[in-house]
């Protein structure tokens, strides 16, 4: 626990450094987590006052980081679902088809890029799919690939190699695009909020709050989302997982807002707190194991492959969203963060846009992208 919070402390300090208006934000936590994993892999352990301190151990310490990662994912994604839920289904119209297609197209471009790289370079299917899931920052995709692959270590290594740029690339993308396009953030925010404002009907009935901070509806949503995410479709053995299950349940609970006389609306400050806590824990839990595997398998060419798998889907997705689906800049970038299944990038985009309404585009794109990347990961390993 000490190292978890130490990583967070240093990560926030690094993430807060701005250079010409660009910063890592919470992705700074991921960077320090990866560095810690690399150092831990090299040192292993050290002794202070006769007591041995293990920095990392695959058998005993790795499961703890997995728990931290899952906890962070559940908190962040549930908060996003509850934020977007009240307006998500009311906003669902013909334009929403564009978000669904964005999720399919972004993952499809990532898959095609992966297959081309695999056949040109001759790398194994296990390594290729690991690089792809890392480049698309998809932990469910990683899990699916590991279940099917003959070399699970190569999958994990590929994920660790590509994951760093997979996160940082999208984080920088959502900050740099508005700057390159000279977007007036203030004016765009006003237009965006006006265009996306949906009046949520209030029944006038008073519902009962179980607790002062609205923790009850939040933790209930997480629990139900975990159950939903664990359900597997027979035959293909597909499940939504922690992230998909909690997102969908968050959208549902946020939409209905109550069960009988019990209020299920969560106040904004509580949602923001859980969202930021999730953004802190998730990259620590995912980054440390990724750093451990990074040194063992990394090659400059592998890193370059990961960069291509991250950049091509984003760039093509951006132009499609702008010129084909006619999405506004914030909806465009929100959809890209969803298509890239990038949790930290959405957090950065919320800061850039100055409104958490951008979560709606993420929430509309993310589920279909999640399904596509999981299925694609399994098919690549099975057929290639």
N, C-alpha and C positions, 0 to 999 in steps of 0.2 A: 504493500500500500504506500510505503514511503516513496518508492521509485515512481509509482504511478503519479503521485502528486508533484514530485520533483520534475518529472518530464513535463507535466502540465505547466508548472511555474516557469521553467525556462522557455517552453514552447510559446507561451503567451507573450513573454518578453521579446522573443524573436519575431513573432507574428505581428507585434505592434509597431515594428520599424517600417516606416513609409519611405519609399524612394519615388519621387515624382508622382505621388498619389497612389502608388501601387504597393500593396502589402500582402503578406501571406495570410494574415488573420489567423483563424483557428488551424489552418493548414500548417502553421508554424509548429503546432503540437505534433502533427504527423511527422514533420521533418526531424524533430528532436527524438521522437519515438524510434524512427528508423536508425538514426545515429546511435541511440542507446543500444538497439538490437545488434548493430555492427560491432560496437565496442564490447558488448556482453559476449558475443560470439568469439572474440579474440581473447578476452581476459578470462572469462568463465566464472571465476570467483576470486576473492581476496580475503585476507584475515586482518581483523582489527581486535586488539586486546584479547587475543586467543580465540576469538569467535570467527568462524568462516561465514562469509556473506556470499551467497550465490546470486549472480546477476541474472542468470537464465538457466533453466533446466527444462528440457523438452518433456520430461515425464511429470514433474511436479509443479513447475512455474507456468509453463505454456497454457495449461487449462485455465489458470487464473486470468491470463490476458484474453483468452477466448470469452470468458464470462464478462470482463470489462467491455469488450467489443460488442457483445450481444446486448448488454445493458444499455450502452450508449445508443446503439441502433434503435432499440425499442423505444427509448425516451424521445429521441429526435423525430423518428418517423411517426410515432403516435401523435406528437405535438403538431406536426405538419398536417396530418389527417384531420385532427380536431379543428385546426385553424381554417383549413380549406373546406371542411365538410358542410357548414351552413350554406355556402354558395355554390359548391361544386356541382351538385345535380341540377340546381336551378340554372346554372350557366351552361348546362350540357345542350348543345344545339349542333347545327350542321358544321360550324367552325370547329367543334370539338373533334370531328373526324380527322382534322389536320394534326391534332395532338397525338391521336392514336397512330396515324401513319408515320409521324415523326419517330415514335418509339420503334416501329418496325424498321424504318429506313436506316436510322442511325446504327442499330444493331446489325442490320444486313450489310452495311458498308464495312463495319468492323469485321464481320465474318469473312467477307470477300477479301479484304486486305490480309487477314490472317492466312487464308488458304493460299493466296498468291505468294506470301512470304514463306510459308511452309514448303511449297513445292519448288520455289526458286533456291532457297537456302539449304533445304534438306534437313531441317531440324525435325525432331520427333513431334508426333501429334500431342503428346503430353505437355511438352515444353511450349508448343505453339498455343494450345488452348489456355495454358497458364498465363502466358504473355497477354493473350486477348482479355481474359477476365481481369487481369491487373490493369490493363490499359483502359478498360471500361469500368473499373473500380467495382466489380460485381462479386461480392462475397458469396451469394447464393450460386452464381455461376461457377465459382471456384469449388464449392462443396459438391456440386453436381459432377464436375469434371473429375474430381478426386475419387468419387464413387465408381466411375467407369474406367479410369485410366489404369494402365499396367504399371506406370511409374508415377505414383502419387507425389514423391519428392520433387520430381521435375515440374509437376504442375504447380506446386507450392512455390518453388524457386522462381518460375516464370512469372507468377503473380507478384512476388516480392520485387522482382527486377522492374516490372512495368508499372507497378502501383504508384510509385513516387511521382513520376511524371503524369500518370493517369489522374491523380488528384491535383497536383500543382498546375498541370496544363489547363484543366477546366477552370480552376480558381483564377488563374491569370487571364484566361479567355474572356470570362464574364466581366472582368475589370477593364481589359484593354480594348475590346470591341467598341464600347460606348465612347472611349477616348479617341480612337482612330476615326470614328464617325462624327466626332465633335457633337455628341448628343447633349442637349441641354437637359440635364437630369431633373431639374426642378419642374420645367414645363412638361417633360415627358411623364413625370410622376403624376401631375395633376390630370393630364389626359387619360393616363392609364387607370387611375382610381375612378375617374368619372365613367369611363367605358366599362369598367368591371364592377361597378356598384350594383348590387342586387339587393332589393329590399327583402329582408327576412321577416315573414309575417309573424307577428306576436299575438298569441291567443288571448292575452290578458289574464290568463289563469296563473296563479302563483304556485310555483313548484317548490318542493322542499329540498333544501341543501343539506347533505349529510354532514359535511364538515366545512369549516371556515375557509380553508384554502383551496377547496375543490379538488383535493387529492383523490377522493373516492371515485369520481367518474373517470379520472385519468388512469388510475391503477386498474380499474375494472376493464377499461378499454384495452390496456396492455395485455391483461390476462386473457380476455376473449380473443384478441388478435393473435396471441401465441397459439391458442387452440386452433383457430382458423388456419394459421400458417403451417401447422403440423399435419394437416389433412393431406394425404397423398392420393393423387389420381391413379387408379390401378392401371397397370400396363406400362405407362411411361414413367411411373413413380415420380411424378412432378408434384411439388408442393410450393406454396407461396413463401415459406420460410418466415423467419422473424420479421424481416423488413416488409415483405409483401403483406403478410397477415395483419400486422399492426397498422399499416397504412390504410388498407381497405376497411378495417374495423373502425379506425379513427374517422374516416369519411362517413361511414354509416351512422356512428354515434353522434358525430357533429351535425349531421343532417337532421336527425330526429330530435335531438336535444333533451329528451326526457323518456323515462319509463314510468308509466302510471303517474303518480304524484311526485316522483323523484326527479330533481333537476340534474341533467347530465351536461349542461354547459359549463365549461371551465374558463375561469377568468383569465384575461390576457396576460397578466403578470406571471401567473403560474405556468401557463403554456410557454412563455418566453424563457422562464427559468429552466424548465425541463428540456426545451429545445437546445439551449446553450450547454447544459450539462451533457446532453447526448453528444453534441459536437465536440466536447472535450474528451469524453471517455472512448468514443468510437475509434478515432485515429490512434489512440494509445494502444488499445487492444489489438488493432489490426497492424499497426506499424512496427511494434517491437518484434513479433515473430517474422515479419517481412524483412526486417533488417538482419536478423540472424541468418536467414537463407540467402541474403543478398550477396555476401562476399563469396560464398561457396560456389555459386553458379554464374555470377555475373560475367558477361562479356560485353565489350563495347557494341558489337553488332546486335546483341539481344536487346540492349537498352534502346538502340536506334529503331529496332522493329517495334518496340512498345510505343515509342514516340509516334511512329506512323499510324499505329492502330488507334491512338488517341486523337491525333490531329485530323486525319481524313474524315472520320464520321462527324466531327464537330463542324469543320469548314463546309462540307457538303450540306449538312443539316441546316446550318445557318442560312445558306443561300436558298435552299428549298423553302424554309420557313418564311423568309422575307419575300421572295418573288413568286412562289407558287401558292403558299397558304396565306400570304398577306398578313402575317402576325406582326404585332407591334414589337419594338425592340425588347421590352421586358418579357412579354409572352414568348418571344423567340428564344431568348436566353434561358428563361425558365423551363421551356420545353427541352432545350439542349441538356440542361442539368438533369432533367428527368430521364431523357434518353440515354445519357451517359451514366445513369444511376449514381450520380455524384452527390452524396450528402454534404460534404464540406463546401462544395461549390454553390449549393443552394443557400447555405448560410452566408456566404460572401455576397451573392446576388441580392439577398434581402438587405444587406448593409448598403450596397451600391444603389439599389432602387429606392431605399428609404421607406419601403412598405413590404409587409409580409404577404400582400395579395399575390405576389409572384409565385407563391407556393401552389396556387391553383393550377398553373401551367405544368409545374413539376408533377403534381399529383395526378394530372390527367395523362401524362406521358409515361410516368414511371412504371405503373403496373404492367403495361404491354411490353415495355422494354425488358422488364424483369423476366417475364415469361419467355420472351424471345431469346435472351442471352442464356438462360438455363437450358432450354431445349437445344440451342445451337452448340453449347459446350458439350452436351452429351452426344450429339450427332457427329461432331468433328472427331471425337475420340473413338466412336464406334465405327465410323465409315472411312476414316483416313489413317 
